[in-house]
Amino acid sequence: MFVGEAPGFNEDQKGEPFVGAAGKLLNDLLASAGLSRDQIYIANVIKCRPPNNRDPEQDEVETCKPFLMQQIQLIRPKLVCTLGNWATQTLLERKVGITKVKAQPFYMKDFVLFPLLHPAAALHQGNLLPTLKEDFKKLKEFLDKNTKPAEPTNTAPTQAAPVLNIESLQPSQMDLFG
């Protein structure tokens, strides 16, 4: 599962997440990690576009957060990749900068959180693109380390999809100073 901030202009028009330039970049990044759109679910912290594409206000985050948590509860992902500061701070429930926590797993109660830079940030600040690509390589390494082939079943003639197998879901101590 991937979680972004809020719908942008293109997403608001189409009613789908990540369909503009950031969506195209996300597709490329997903492919570099061995993933595709049909293998993931994408949600946003804020469910509608803030006026003038401004940052969400705290009351908007608090209003929308229960809906995001319900999506997570229904989907039951083993891994949630947050895209950018808002999604990361919302799910970690602390004010931390994305550059301090990106591309490392945090073992939450019900899933592993893997913060990533937001693709739109790399489009606006081109110097972040190599870092974002490197972070998706780290995501691929994490997935490769924690994914095993699914057990074959006698009833399914097609090959089963791989399964993410994360051994211990222990809470991780955050390092806010390093």
N, C-alpha and C positions, 0 to 999 in steps of 0.2 A: 504494500500500500504506500502511496505517495501523498503527502499533504502539502498544499501550497497556501498562500496567503488569502487571496480573494480573486474572483473573476476579474479579468481585465476587459478592455473594450471588445476584443474579438470573441472572447469567451461569453461575454454578456449577450452579444448579438446572436451567437450560435447555440447557446445553452449547453456548451460542452467545455470541459477544462482543457487548457493548454492547446489552443488551436491556432494561435498566431505564430509569430517568429520564435517566441520562447517555447512554444509547443514543438516546432520543427527541431529546435536545438535539443529539447528533451528527448524527442524520438531518436536522434543521433546518439545522444548520451546513453539512453537505454540500450540501444543496439551494441554500444561499446562494452556494456556490462553483461551482454548476453540476454537481454530482456526485450520484450516488445509490449506495446500497449495492451494487447489482448491478454497478457499475463499479469497485469497490475490493475489496481483500482486507484483512481485519483480523486481526492477530495480537497476541499479548501476549508480553512478555519472560518472565514467569513463567507456567507452563502450568497451575498449579492454585492455588486460592485459599489464601493464607496464613492460618493460624489467627487467629481474631478480627479478620480483615481488617487485620492489622498490615502495616507496610512490609516488603517483602522483605529478607531478610538477604543479605549479600554472597555467601555460599556457595550460596544458592538461585539468585541471578542467574547465577553462574558455572556452575552445573549446567544451567540452562535455556538459557543463551545459545547453545550449539551448535545446539540445535533451532531457535531463531529464525534463526540464520545460515543453516541449511539451508533453512528456508522462503524466506528472501530469495534464496538461490542458485537454488532451484527456480522461483520465480515470476519472477525477474529484473526487478524493477520499475525503472523509470527514476527514480521519485520515491518516497521513503519519508517519510511524515509521522509524526513521533513525537508522542505525546500525553502530556505531563507530563515530570517530572524523570527518572523511572526509565528510561523508554524512550530519552530523549534522551541521558542519561549513558551508558547501555549501548552505544548505537551510535556516539556520539562518542568513547567510551573515555576520557572525562575527567569529572572532578567539576565541573560547571558548573551554575549556577542557570538554570532555564528562562526566567526573566524577562530574563536577559542575552542569550539566544540565540534567543528565539522569533521566529517569522514572518520568518526570513531563510534563504536557501538556503546549505547547506554542500556543496561538491562533493567527494564521497567518491570512492574508487577506482571503484566499480561503479554508483553511484547518487547522486542528490542527496538530501540529508537536509533536511527542512523541519520544524523543531520547532514545536509548538503547545502551548498550555496544555491540560490535560486537562479535558474537559467536566465531570467530577465536581467539579473545583476551582471552577468557575463556579457550580455548584449549591450548594456549601457556602459559598462566599464570593460573594454576589450582585454585589459591586462588580467582580468579574472578568469578568462576562458581556459588558459592552460591549467590553472589551479582546479577549476571545475572538472576538467577532463581527468586530471590526476585523482580527484576525489571519487569519480565514477570507477576508476581502475581499482581503488581501495574497496569500493562497494562490491565489485566483481570478485576480488580476492576474498572478501568476507562471505559472499554467497558461495563461492567455490569451496571454501573451507567448511561451510555449514550446510551444504546441500548434498543429499544422497539420492540415488535413483529410487523411484517409488517401487514398492514390492509389486511384482507382476500378479495379476489376478487371472484366474482361469476363465472368467466370463468376458474379459476385455481382449479382443483380438488386436487392438492397437496398442502401441507402446504407451506406458503410463508416464505422466509428467513427473519431473523430479520434485522432491519434497524438501522444504527447508527444515533442517533438523538442528535446532539450537539446544545444546545439552542443558546448560544451567542458566536459568533466568534469575540471576542474582543482581540485586540493585548495585549500581556502580557509583563509587564516590567520584564526584566531579572535582576537577582541579581547576579552580578559578584563577590561579595565579601563575600558571605555567603554560 
